């Protein structure tokens, strides 16, 4: 008789765990729209294949268009005259006109620095992700995550500001960031200390929106815990608020 122990045993095949898709599901254009509706899906797709050229170019073009709309509504001349008065300096009309033209040129060209600023921010996140929390994310994915995280709040803020400015004649440059009542600074009295206004203005709906998206992005793309991603995003933001506040206090 055949021994029971000699009989071959059959074990049920274990289903293999689902694997992450290795193909990009959404185009760069689709990702721009989906960041408003399904950011988690976009970040998961960035983990497969990052994209950043289109969104970078779009942000620069959007910034140039924004400046073209906003500059006619900003009272640059009055601001420059006030600065000369604060410094007890007398300026001729020619000097004031030159200062106004230079300021307008700088303002129109300011969107060109967007790629530089974005690269610096992404590099900071990359160092924190790679060196501090031990993620294996590469710089291309870090840059793509950073750009897509800032994309929705930036677009909404610029569009709302441009629309609301059409209802007024002119505003002072310092009032521009408060046209949309989205920050704590927009509800403070103009008489509060400058450093307090700077700190309160940095705490806005748009900044918090970007922080939330970046935490989701780095958790998904960087494959780290939510707590580590939160630390990576919050540390630079808090440091920036403190630096902005301190610098304003020194210059005021």
C-alpha positions in Angstrom: 0.0 0.0 0.0 1.2 3.4 -0.9 2.3 5.4 2.1 0.2 8.7 2.5 3.4 10.6 3.2 4.7 9.6 -0.3 1.8 11.1 -2.1 2.5 14.4 -3.8 0.9 17.3 -2.2 -0.7 20.1 -4.1 -0.8 23.6 -2.7 -3.1 26.2 -4.1 -1.4 28.9 -6.2 -1.2 32.1 -4.4 -2.3 35.1 -6.4 0.6 37.5 -7.0 0.1 40.9 -5.5 -0.9 43.6 -7.9 2.1 45.3 -9.5 2.4 49.0 -10.1 1.6 50.0 -13.7 4.8 50.5 -15.7 3.2 52.6 -18.4 2.1 56.2 -18.3 -1.6 56.5 -18.3 -2.1 60.2 -18.8 -0.6 62.8 -21.1 1.1 65.9 -19.9 -2.0 67.9 -21.0 -4.4 65.6 -19.1 -2.3 65.9 -16.0 -2.8 69.7 -15.9 -6.6 69.3 -15.8 -6.6 66.2 -13.6 -4.6 68.0 -10.9 -7.9 69.8 -10.1 -10.0 66.7 -10.0 -7.8 63.6 -9.3 -4.4 64.7 -8.0 -3.7 61.3 -6.5 -4.0 59.6 -9.9 -1.7 62.2 -11.4 1.0 61.8 -8.8 0.8 58.0 -9.2 1.3 58.5 -12.9 4.3 60.8 -12.2 5.8 58.0 -10.3 5.8 56.0 -13.5 7.0 58.8 -15.8 7.5 62.4 -14.8 6.7 65.3 -17.0 7.7 68.9 -16.4 8.4 70.8 -19.7 4.8 71.6 -20.6 3.8 72.7 -17.1 6.9 74.8 -16.7 6.3 76.6 -20.1 2.6 77.0 -19.3 3.4 78.7 -15.9 5.8 81.1 -17.6 3.3 82.0 -20.3 0.6 82.4 -17.7 2.8 84.6 -15.6 3.6 86.9 -18.6 -0.1 87.2 -19.4 -0.9 88.0 -15.8 1.7 90.8 -15.6 0.4 92.3 -18.8 -3.1 92.5 -17.3 -2.0 93.6 -13.8 0.6 96.3 -14.4 -1.9 98.9 -15.8 -3.8 98.6 -12.5 -0.8 99.0 -10.2 0.1 102.5 -9.1 3.9 102.1 -9.5 4.5 105.9 -9.8 2.9 106.7 -6.5 4.8 104.0 -4.7 8.1 105.3 -6.1 7.3 108.8 -5.0 6.5 107.6 -1.5 9.8 105.8 -1.3 11.7 108.9 -2.3 9.8 110.8 0.3 10.5 108.3 3.0 14.2 108.6 2.2 14.1 112.4 2.3 15.3 112.5 -1.3 14.2 114.9 -3.9 13.7 113.3 -7.3 13.1 115.0 -10.7 10.3 114.0 -12.9 12.8 112.4 -15.3 14.2 110.2 -12.5 10.7 109.2 -11.4 9.7 108.3 -15.0 12.9 106.3 -15.4 12.3 104.4 -12.2 8.7 103.7 -13.3 9.9 102.3 -16.6 12.6 100.1 -15.1 10.1 98.8 -12.5 7.6 97.9 -15.2 10.2 96.1 -17.3 11.4 94.1 -14.3 7.7 93.2 -13.5 7.0 92.1 -17.0 10.2 89.9 -17.1 9.6 88.5 -13.6 7.9 85.3 -14.9 11.1 84.3 -16.6 12.6 83.6 -13.2 9.9 81.0 -12.5 12.1 78.1 -13.9 15.0 79.2 -11.7 12.8 79.5 -8.5 11.1 76.2 -9.2 14.4 74.4 -9.7 15.7 75.8 -6.4 12.6 74.7 -4.5 12.6 71.2 -6.2 16.3 70.8 -5.3 15.6 71.6 -1.7 12.8 69.0 -1.6 15.0 66.5 -3.4 17.8 66.9 -0.8 15.3 66.6 2.1 13.6 63.6 0.4 16.8 61.8 -0.5 19.0 62.6 2.4 16.7 63.1 5.3 13.8 60.7 4.9 15.6 58.1 2.8 13.4 58.2 -0.3 14.8 56.8 -3.6 13.0 59.5 -5.6 15.1 61.1 -8.4 15.3 64.8 -9.3 13.1 64.5 -12.4 10.2 63.1 -10.3 10.8 65.6 -7.6 10.7 68.5 -10.0 7.5 67.1 -11.7 5.8 66.6 -8.3 6.8 70.2 -7.2 5.4 71.8 -10.4 2.2 69.8 -10.3 1.7 70.5 -6.6 1.9 74.3 -7.1 -0.1 74.3 -10.4 -3.7 74.4 -9.2 -3.4 77.1 -6.5 -1.1 79.2 -8.7 -3.6 79.2 -11.6 -6.6 79.9 -9.4 -4.8 82.8 -7.6 -3.6 84.5 -10.8 -6.9 84.2 -12.6 -9.0 85.5 -9.6 -6.6 88.4 -9.0 -6.7 89.3 -12.7 -10.5 89.2 -12.8 -11.0 91.2 -9.5 -8.5 93.9 -10.6 -10.8 94.8 -13.5 -13.3 96.2 -10.9 -10.8 98.7 -9.6 -8.8 101.5 -11.1 -5.4 101.2 -9.4 -3.9 99.5 -6.4 -0.7 99.9 -4.5 1.9 97.1 -5.1 1.7 96.2 -1.5 -2.1 95.7 -1.8 -1.8 93.4 -4.8 -1.5 90.1 -2.9 -4.6 91.1 -0.9 -6.9 91.7 -3.9 -8.2 88.1 -3.3 -9.1 87.8 0.3 -7.3 84.5 0.8 -4.7 85.2 3.5 -4.8 86.2 7.1 -3.0 89.4 6.1 -6.0 90.5 4.0 -8.1 90.9 7.1 -5.6 92.8 9.2 -5.5 96.5 9.6 -2.9 98.4 7.4 -1.6 99.9 10.6 -0.3 96.6 12.0 3.5 96.1 12.1 5.0 95.2 8.7 6.5 92.0 10.0 3.1 90.8 11.3 1.5 91.6 8.0 4.3 89.7 6.1 3.8 86.6 8.3 0.0 86.7 8.1 0.1 87.2 4.3 2.1 84.0 3.9 -0.6 82.0 5.6 -3.1 81.8 2.8 -5.6 79.3 1.3 -3.4 79.0 -1.8 -0.3 78.2 0.2 -2.1 75.6 2.3 -3.6 74.1 -0.8 -0.1 73.7 -2.3 1.2 72.2 0.9 -1.5 69.6 1.0 -0.9 68.7 -2.7 2.8 68.4 -2.2 2.4 66.1 0.8 0.1 63.9 -1.2 2.6 64.0 -4.1 5.7 63.2 -2.1 3.9 60.4 -0.2 2.9 58.8 -3.5 5.9 59.5 -5.7 8.6 59.4 -3.1 7.1 56.2 -1.5 7.5 57.5 2.1 5.0 57.8 5.0 2.6 60.7 5.2 4.4 61.9 8.3 7.8 62.1 6.5 6.3 63.8 3.5 4.6 66.3 5.7 8.0 67.1 7.4 9.7 67.5 4.0 7.0 70.1 2.9 6.4 72.0 6.1 10.0 72.6 7.1 10.9 74.8 4.1 7.5 76.5 4.2 7.8 77.5 7.9 11.5 78.5 7.3 10.3 80.7 4.5 7.7 82.4 6.7 10.2 83.0 9.4 12.8 84.4 6.9 10.2 86.7 5.3 9.0 88.0 8.6 12.6 88.6 9.9 13.7 90.4 6.7 10.6 92.6 6.7 11.2 93.5 10.3 14.8 94.5 9.5 13.9 96.6 6.5 10.9 98.3 8.0 
